[in-house]
Amino acid sequence: MVRYSSRLLSTLEQIEVNTTEQVYIDKAIYQLKNEKQSEKVVVKNLVRDLRLIMIHNHRLSKPALALFNQLDKPSLGRFPQFPFY
């Protein structure tokens, strides 16, 4: 069984974002809880999904932008860049 970060999960469950962003947050929560995917995969997919929203000329809400910046923060020698281990 793959263990997921309860801190990441609680952050995703508590964040208040708009409906477009919530779809991707819910997808990440589902991947962590039900599919038991690794945190690395979930973070990578969520960053990609949030980036797609921005590419299509949509602005992220402030909570979603803060989460995106936290997830996509450069880090030397460590992946994923989510510091909630």
N, C-alpha and C positions, 0 to 999 in steps of 0.2 A: 504494500500500500504506500502510495506516495503521500508524504506529509506536505501540507500546505501551510503557509504562514498565516496564523490566525490574525496577526496584525494587519497584513495586507487585506485579508478577507473583511475584517471589521471596518477598515478604511473604505473599501469599496461599498460595503453595505450602508455606511453612514453618509456618504457623499450625496449632496443634493445638486443635481445637474438638470439640464433641459431634457426633453423627451428623446431627441436625436442621440445625445450622448448616453442617456440612460440605457438605450438598447445595447450599446457596447459594454457598459458597466455590468449589466445583467448577464451578458454573454460571458464575461470574465468570471463573475461569481459562479455561474453554472459550471464553467470549466474547472474551477477550483473544487467546488463541492461535489458535483455529481460525476464528472468525468475523471476526477482525481488527476488532472494534468499537473505537470510540474509548474512551479511558480515562474521559472524562466520562460517557459512557453507562453503562459498566460500574460506575463508582462510584455513580452515581445509582440504578441498579437494585439494587446490593448494599445500599445504605443502606435502600432501600424494603423489601427482603426481610428484613433484620435487624429493621427496625421492625415488620414484620408479626409476627415471632416474639414480640416484646415485647407487642404489642397483644393477642395471644391468650393473655396471662397466663403466658407462659413466660419464664424468666430466661435471659439470655445467660450463657455461660461467661465467665470473666475475660478470656481472650484475645480472644473475640469482642466483648465490651463495650469493651475497649481499642481494638480496630480500629474499631468503630462510632463511638466518640468521636473518633477520629482522622479518620475519613472525614466525619463530620458536623460537624466543628469550624467555627464561624462564621469567615468570612474576608471582609474588606472588599475588594470589587472583584476577587475571583479565584474562578473555578469550574473544576474541582472543588476541594474543600477538602482534597484529599489532597496533602500537601507532598512527596511522593516523586518529584519531577520529575527 
